[in-house]
C-alpha cells in the first residue's frame, strides 16, 4: 500500500506551482489577519493561543498542530497527498515570514483594510491549493475523514471549528469581529474560487466525447 495518494498524471508542474502559490498565499493571508489584530480564523486563534501560552512562533505552532492533525488521519485510513504534506510545512513558514516583514498597524484605517485583504486573499489561496488537486490540507482531511464514517460533514466541520476556536480563546488567542467576518464570508469566497482555479483532468487525445 502506498503511503501517499497518487498524483494526477497531467500538468504536474502547473499543479505544483498552483499548490505552492496557494499555500504561500494562505500563510501570508493568515499573517495579515493576525497583524490586523481584529480576530482571525478559528485554527489561527488556536495557534496564536498556543504561542502566547507555551512560547514559540505562531508559524511553528501552525506546523506542529498540522502534524498532530495529520496523525489523526491514521485511524481514519486517510492517505495524504503531496499537497497535504506541503500544507503542513509551507503554511507556517509563510505565516512567520509575513509577520516578520509586515509592520503591526496601530490605527483602524490600516487594520480594517489589512483584515479585509487577508480574508479575500485567503479565499483565493484556498481555491488555488484545492484546485491543484494534490491532496487536502490536514485539517480539511480530518473533517472529510470523520464524515466518511457516516457523520454529517457540516456537523463535523462546525464542531471542530468551534472546538479549536474555544480552546484557542481560552489559551489567549484573539477572537473578534474578524473571526465573525471570516466565518460569514469564506464560504462565499471559496464557492467562487475553488471551481474557478480547479485544474480538471485533460481528456486523452482520441477519447470519445
C-alpha positions as CSV (number, residue, x, y, z in Angstrom):
1,X,0.0,0.0,0.0
2,X,1.4,3.4,-1.0
3,X,1.6,5.9,1.8
4,X,0.8,8.8,-0.4
5,X,-2.2,9.2,-2.7
6,X,-1.1,9.2,-6.4
7,X,-0.6,12.5,-8.2
8,X,-2.8,13.3,-11.2
9,X,-0.7,12.3,-14.3
10,X,-1.3,15.5,-16.2
11,X,0.1,19.1,-15.9
12,X,2.2,18.2,-12.8
13,X,4.4,21.3,-13.0
14,X,1.3,23.5,-13.2
15,X,-0.3,21.7,-10.3
16,X,2.8,22.1,-8.2
17,X,3.1,25.8,-9.0
18,X,-0.6,26.4,-8.2
19,X,-0.2,24.4,-5.0
20,X,2.8,26.3,-3.8
21,X,1.4,29.6,-4.7
22,X,-1.8,28.8,-2.9
23,X,-0.1,27.7,0.3
24,X,2.3,30.6,0.4
25,X,-0.7,33.0,-0.1
26,X,-2.7,31.2,2.5
27,X,0.1,31.6,5.1
28,X,0.5,35.2,4.1
29,X,-3.2,35.9,4.3
30,X,-3.3,34.4,7.8
31,X,-0.4,36.6,8.8
32,X,-2.2,39.7,7.5
33,X,-5.3,38.9,9.6
34,X,-3.1,38.3,12.6
35,X,-1.3,41.7,12.1
36,X,-4.7,43.4,11.8
37,X,-5.4,42.3,15.4
38,X,-9.2,42.2,14.9
39,X,-9.7,38.5,15.1
40,X,-8.9,35.6,12.8
41,X,-9.9,32.2,11.6
42,X,-10.5,29.5,14.3
43,X,-7.4,27.5,13.7
44,X,-5.2,30.7,13.8
45,X,-6.8,31.6,17.1
46,X,-5.7,28.2,18.4
47,X,-2.1,28.6,17.0
48,X,-1.9,32.1,18.5
49,X,-3.2,30.9,21.9
50,X,-0.6,28.1,22.0
51,X,2.1,30.6,21.1
52,X,1.1,33.0,23.8
53,X,0.8,30.3,26.4
54,X,3.7,28.0,25.6
55,X,6.0,30.2,23.6
56,X,7.3,29.7,20.1
57,X,6.2,31.4,17.0
58,X,2.7,31.1,15.6
59,X,4.1,29.6,12.4
60,X,5.8,26.9,14.4
61,X,2.6,26.0,16.2
62,X,0.8,26.0,12.8
63,X,3.2,23.3,11.7
64,X,3.1,21.4,14.9
65,X,-0.7,21.3,15.0
66,X,-0.7,20.3,11.3
67,X,1.5,17.3,12.1
68,X,-0.8,16.3,15.0
69,X,-3.9,16.6,12.9
70,X,-2.2,14.6,10.2
71,X,-1.5,11.8,12.7
72,X,-5.2,11.6,13.3
73,X,-5.7,10.5,9.7
74,X,-4.1,7.2,10.5
75,X,-7.0,5.6,12.3
76,X,-9.3,7.1,9.7
77,X,-7.3,5.4,6.9
78,X,-6.9,8.6,5.0
79,X,-4.0,8.8,2.6
80,X,-2.3,12.2,2.3
81,X,-1.2,13.7,-1.0
82,X,1.9,15.7,-1.8
83,X,-0.2,18.8,-1.2
84,X,-1.1,17.6,2.3
85,X,2.5,17.3,3.3
86,X,3.4,20.6,1.7
87,X,0.4,22.2,3.6
88,X,1.8,21.2,6.9
89,X,5.2,22.9,6.3
90,X,4.6,25.8,3.9
91,X,1.7,27.5,5.8
92,X,3.7,28.0,9.0
93,X,6.8,29.2,7.2
94,X,4.9,31.7,5.0
95,X,2.9,32.9,8.1
96,X,6.1,33.6,10.1
97,X,7.7,35.3,7.1
98,X,4.7,37.6,6.7
99,X,4.7,38.5,10.4
100,X,8.4,39.4,10.2
101,X,8.1,41.8,7.2
102,X,4.6,43.4,7.7
103,X,4.7,46.0,10.4
104,X,1.9,45.9,13.0
105,X,-0.5,48.7,12.3
106,X,-2.0,50.9,15.0
107,X,-5.0,52.7,13.5
108,X,-8.2,51.2,12.3
109,X,-7.8,52.9,9.0
110,X,-5.0,50.4,8.3
111,X,-6.1,47.5,10.4
112,X,-9.5,47.1,8.7
113,X,-8.2,47.1,5.1
114,X,-5.5,44.6,6.3
115,X,-8.2,42.3,7.7
116,X,-10.3,42.5,4.6
117,X,-7.3,41.9,2.4
118,X,-6.4,38.8,4.5
119,X,-9.9,37.4,4.2
120,X,-10.1,37.9,0.4
121,X,-6.6,36.5,-0.2
122,X,-7.4,33.5,2.0
123,X,-10.4,32.7,-0.2
124,X,-8.2,32.9,-3.3
125,X,-5.5,30.8,-1.7
126,X,-8.0,28.1,-0.7
127,X,-9.2,27.9,-4.2
128,X,-5.6,27.6,-5.5
129,X,-4.3,24.9,-3.3
130,X,-7.5,22.8,-3.5
131,X,-7.7,23.4,-7.3
132,X,-4.2,21.9,-7.7
133,X,-5.8,18.5,-6.9
134,X,-2.7,17.3,-4.9
135,X,-4.4,16.4,-1.7
136,X,-6.5,18.1,1.0
137,X,-4.9,20.0,3.9
138,X,-4.7,18.1,7.2
139,X,-7.5,20.0,8.8
140,X,-9.8,19.6,5.9
141,X,-9.0,15.9,5.6
142,X,-9.8,15.3,9.2
143,X,-13.3,16.7,8.7
144,X,-13.9,14.7,5.5
145,X,-12.4,11.6,7.0
146,X,-14.8,11.7,10.0
147,X,-17.7,12.5,7.7
148,X,-16.9,9.4,5.7
149,X,-17.7,7.3,8.8
150,X,-21.3,8.3,8.5
151,X,-21.3,11.7,10.2
152,X,-22.6,14.9,8.7
153,X,-19.8,16.9,7.2
154,X,-21.5,20.2,8.2
155,X,-21.8,19.0,11.9
156,X,-18.3,17.6,12.0
157,X,-16.7,20.7,10.5
158,X,-18.7,23.1,12.6
159,X,-17.9,21.1,15.8
160,X,-14.2,21.0,15.1
161,X,-14.1,24.7,14.2
162,X,-16.0,25.7,17.3
163,X,-13.8,23.4,19.4
164,X,-10.5,24.8,18.3
165,X,-11.9,28.4,18.4
166,X,-12.9,27.9,22.0
167,X,-9.6,26.3,23.0
168,X,-7.6,29.0,21.3
169,X,-9.7,31.7,23.0
170,X,-9.1,30.1,26.4
171,X,-5.4,30.0,25.7
172,X,-5.3,33.7,24.8
173,X,-6.0,33.7,21.1
174,X,-7.6,36.8,19.6
175,X,-11.3,36.4,18.8
176,X,-13.0,39.4,17.4
177,X,-15.0,40.9,14.5
178,X,-12.6,39.4,12.0
179,X,-13.4,35.9,13.3
180,X,-17.1,36.5,12.6
181,X,-16.5,38.2,9.3
182,X,-14.2,35.3,8.2
183,X,-16.9,32.8,9.1
184,X,-19.6,34.7,7.3
185,X,-17.7,35.2,4.0
186,X,-15.2,32.4,3.5
187,X,-17.8,30.0,2.2
188,X,-19.0,32.5,-0.4
189,X,-15.4,33.3,-1.5
190,X,-14.3,29.6,-1.8
191,X,-17.6,28.8,-3.7
192,X,-16.3,31.1,-6.4
193,X,-12.5,30.5,-6.3
194,X,-12.4,26.7,-6.0
195,X,-14.2,25.9,-9.3
196,X,-12.5,28.9,-11.0
197,X,-9.0,27.6,-10.1
198,X,-9.6,23.9,-10.3
199,X,-7.3,22.0,-12.8
200,X,-9.5,19.4,-14.3
201,X,-8.0,16.2,-15.8
202,X,-7.4,16.5,-19.5
203,X,-9.4,14.2,-21.8
204,X,-6.9,11.9,-23.6
205,X,-6.5,12.6,-27.3
206,X,-8.9,10.4,-29.3
207,X,-11.2,9.7,-26.3
208,X,-14.9,9.7,-27.0
209,X,-16.6,12.9,-26.3
